[in-house]
Amino acid sequence: MHMWLTFAIIAITIFLFASEWIEMELTALGVIVALLILFEVIPLVEGETVVLSTSTLLSGFANTALITILALLVIGQGLHQSGALDGVTQILSKTRKSRASLIIFACLIGAGIMSAFMNNTPVVVMFIPIVAALANRYGPGAGRMLIPLSYITILGGMLTIVGSSTNLLVAGLVEATSDMKIGFFDLFMPGIILAGIGTIYVLFIAPFLLPRQSGKTDKDKTARSGIQFLARLDLNKEHKLVGQKSQMGIFPDLKDVTVRLIKRGKTVLLPPFEDVVLSVGDIVQFAGTREQVSRLVDFNTRGEHFMLAEAAIAPASRLGGRPIVDEEFTEQTNFFIAGIQRHRRMTRDLRNKIRLRPGDVLLVAGTKKNIRKLRLDRDLMVLDGSVSTIHAFTKANQALAIFAGVVLASATGLLPIVVAAILGALVMIGTGCLSLGQASRAIDRQIVLLIAASIAMAQALEKTGGAHFVAQHLVDVLDGQSVPVILSALFIVIAILTNLLSNNATALLFTPIAISIAASLGVSPTPFIHAVIFAANCSFASPMGYQTNLLVMRPGNYRFNDFLRTGGPLVVIIWLSFSLIAPWYYSL
């Protein structure tokens, strides 16, 4: 009875995931609660021992894969908040559009090759910001390229015995239970055929099955993100713009904004700026979006985490009719004025000569504590949804060093990836690359509940005998069939289960079954063991199918159906490909 009730709960869960009638995290929480109630009301007992306890069903919340992913999300947030990736973005921004597709293609192929020889997770973590930045800037969008990034690393992991933990587990189990040994490159020839066919699908078909951008992005949340603000740059001797010469009236580092004037001593230079060289003491006044302003203006945060907000001049405000005096405003309010958006037409006057009017909007920067005080100010009205965090650029190099350390430590095997990721996250917070609040916001509850639910389902299937029932029933149904047919059927059953259970659990469950099937048929166990490995790696059709799927879920704003729609056909393609090549390659 327990087994059939478990099957029913899992079937309903998959239906709700696919239909999206209920939010994914609510469905995941529901399956956990349903299983807890089932096994508390009707305990699963063998002899006098309770086989499936509450602690076992909830063990997913302490799972190492979950902790690893959450720690990596915190590290990713640290890279973002410190602005460590802005250098990559600026380099990519200079890439020609015609080359962007080639670079994305090269990144995906490179990730696939690397994943054949190292853990997939650090590979995906390393390539997510690069692929996302290129895809968002030059066409397809991150939503169309990050699932392919995850898939191509899974395909690459099929090529060698160290390509994934699944391969190593099966090889270890085979060696421990038989005289057979799987060599380092034994999987390469069938693996390269399957990976090659899968890669063609991933690169040229899968992106078109995905939305350009799933869900809401950060840009969608800021409706005023395109509004122009009038800002200023005070060039001291250390400023990077000092010595830069205009080219055809444009300064190379300011080409994305509109330079309205340059104040040099008592002289005001107006565009076009022909052969003008910026020097120490110049004040450059420009118009740009809040994103451009926050990137160019130095807020002198001194390591603090500053917030950026838009505040409108209220009717009858004491600031109305007064000119903008930056130093006085900062002294009185503890805010920096980053820019101003005029209620009326933008003039070419110096900013400190512009008199504020009701309806003008100030772009201000300050600490979180000061932002809270600003909301109580009767002279300024903070616009809803306009508060965001300013990147702590002074921490960029530290964040990059921490990230590189985590990748190297896990890739070389110096530390287990879970340990490296936790240490990296703690160091990110400890060095101030991001605050504790920012770290907590990086933790995605959807991922937490998905992993916990998938592990609870896997535990229930295993303990109730459901997984073994499926495997044994397969053997009984296929009794008397030809070897290629049995091999093909074994493959597709494992490929389906690996998207419900963990790939490692599925592989370990079916390895002894595959060996016994081969023995009963009087054939070599090699094709059956290889089938287990390749099929267990076909974790494409659900976000909980593999760790890298969960890693790209948040950056790509994906839902369950995105994986099912894109990964389902890939599972079928790999199954059919293996079914066609196996009789030829293994001489069946």
Secondary structure by P-SEA (a helix, b strand, c coil): caaaaaaaaaaaaaaaaaaccccaaaaaaaaaaaaaaaaaaccccccccccccccccccccccaaaaaaaaaaaaaaaaaaaccaaaaaaaaaaccccaaaaaaaaaaaaaaaaaacccaaaaaaaaaaaaaaaaacccccccccaaaaaaaaaaaaaccccccaaaaaaaaaaaaccccccccccccaaaaaaaaaaaaaaccccccccccccccccccccccccbbbbbbbbbcccccccccccccccccccccccccbbbccccccccccccccccccbbbbbbbcaaaaaacccccccccbbbbbbbccccccccccccccaaaaaaaccccccbbbbccccccccccccccccccccbbbbcaaaaaaaaaccccccccccccccccccaaaaaaaaaaaaaaaaaaccccaaaaaaaaaaaaaaaccccaaaaaaaccaaaaaaaaaaaaaaaaaaaaaaaaaaaaaaaaaaccccaaaaaaaaaaaaaaaaacccaaaaaaacaaaaaaaaaaacccaaaaaaaaaaaaacccccccccaaaaaacccccccaaaaaacaaaaaaaaaaaaaaaccccccc
